[in-house]
Amino acid sequence: MEWHATDAQSLAIIDREMGDHVFSPAEYEIVRRVIYATADFEYKSLIRFSELALQSGAAALAARSTIVVDVPMVQVGITTNIQNTFANPVYCSMDALTRPQKEKTQAAWGIETLARRYPEGIFVVGQAQTALISLVELIESEEIRPALVIGTPSGFVDVEVAKERLADSLIPHIRIEGRKGSAVVAAAIVNGLVDLAWQAYGRERNGLI
């Protein structure tokens, strides 16, 4: 990501106002990206990282694993950064060719279709809680084993349950607790992770080390 003077000033303000925290340096970089994108410091207490989430996600990015997102807003928010670094394929559930199904939303049916096609990919659910529910069901039935799941949809019905089920899984994940979240949050997490992974793997991939 290209940073400008105003970005640096904003991040400096976040650093001053953040106060004490328990995040590792890499986790903190993700958190400050989310706060920068939302201007909401509550995310400091809502974001959760499973064990090895960042390591697994970074390794998957470096291996050019497929990224599956739930909505176009997430796809648009991450594509430029992905193209400028690891160039992973990025697919959106809303674009997946699926047969009509009354019992599920387009996002849920699309992400289920893509999950079966890319069972070890990176999955980013920023908006559609129905997509997160479908994804968790596939994980629980051991039909897929993603390298990383990022789950940040907002909602009032069942979204907290879906996030809790994700938390109970053994899959590396980053999630937002409770009702809050958005596609903007999901994109901020992905872009932060991409930049961290590029620092760790990018120079080696380019033969600079």
LINDA-V366732 format. One record per helix or strand of 2 or more residues. SS is the DSSP state (a for helix, b for strand). FROM is the first residue (numbers start at 1). TO is the last residue. If there is no record, write none. Layout:
SS|FROM|TO  SS|FROM|TO
This chain:
a|5|18  a|25|38  a|43|46  b|47|49  a|53|62  b|67|69  a|72|83  b|90|92  a|93|95  a|106|117  b|122|125  a|129|140  b|148|151  a|159|168  b|173|176  a|183|205
